[in-house]
């Protein structure tokens, strides 16, 4: 499975970024091989609006099956759900720990936003 994890760093031992739309980066991970690729999200860090939608569209273009994040707003969630991307919120710790939580079934797929829009 191909997963996008919100992160503040560049590798599996980087911390999960609790924000989706304004996450610093997305680490795209192949859960079978643990091969990774970093996707920058710099354009959305200071966006006055639309960060969640733009980040969602960017993640969808990466061809991921799922997203792991701390929180997700309503517009970003709608973009991801429309594209068939599963969203797992409530993640913390490192990317590696979040992937382990997903594999062990400790992360639950969300169908509701965990934050209101325009969360900075």
Secondary structure, 3 states (H helix, E strand, C coil): CEEEEEECCCCCCCEECCCCCCCCEEEEEECCCCCEEEEECHHHHCCCCCHHHHHHHHHHHCCCCEEECCCCCHHHHHHHHHCCCEEECCCCCEHHHHHHHHHCCCCCECCCCCCCCCCC
